[in-house]
Amino acid sequence: HEPDLSLKEFGERVTLMSTQNDFEMDMMKEMENFRKEYVGNVSHELKTPLFSIQGYVSTLLDGGVEDLNIRDKYLQRIDSSVERLLNIVKDLDMINRFEAGQIELNLISFDINELVEEVFDLLDLEANRHLMKLELQSTQKKLLVHADKNKISQVFTNLVSNAIKYANREGARIIVTTKEEAKFISITVEDNGMGIKPENLTRIFERFYRVEASRNRKDGGSGLGLAIVKHILEAHHQNITVESAYLSGTKFKFRLEKSSL
Ligand code: ADP
């Protein structure tokens, strides 16, 4: 049977119980705050393109726009807002499926250098527009990895297009390096752009997180790109690290399993 508790022991137990309760309460509060913040972020991201669509549609419906060129311009803006909405929804859907463990990788062997060149081809025009150069540096001509090709293509697309968006400097260089190690291929994506301050650096992989300066840029995204990159690499049992020096550049590093073929 329970021995009688001294007043001191009783006090200690009560304190322990209430600390546990406090802990659970804190956890619940934190989850609730997280949920509120998440819903707030989603609706905020959807609101901007929706308001823009609403604005153009009602102007067109009012019938005041007779100039066909202007009408076309409005329709193009509606089109790009719709595309933006679809991208946000697609990104959110992908993150949700990753978090629910519903994404299966389609692992194959492929040449990582060839994939980097394919991504460069798609982004070259955008890079040229900003007078930036895309470069691949590799220890070998061909480096085979064992990974999900489409998902890794998305990783490069997100990292390189971020470098183009945020390097923000004419003549900037974006360099992808690939290097063979014993079991892995190590990869870096580096730019000599504006960099990220140390206080923001720890948060950039969070959903919806954007550094203040990029919030105001019109080509800034919704802050989901790096969260997706992290999920894709985690699904490959790899992590991604970042080093950055404010105003001089940013470097992302990760590894992929080498193909045994
Ligand atoms: P976004 O959709 O806003 O691009 P990301 O998740 O891809 O979101 O990136 C989060 C934030 O990290 C960006 O808003 C930007 O402020 C910062 N960032 C990402 N890559 C770079 C880079 N190469 N140079 C400077 N800042 C970057």
Residues whose N, C-alpha, C, O or C-beta is under 5 A from the ligand:
A	BS01	ADP	N162 A163 Y166 A167 G195 I196 I204 Y209 R210 V211 S214 G220 G221 S222 G223 L224 G225 L226 A227 T250
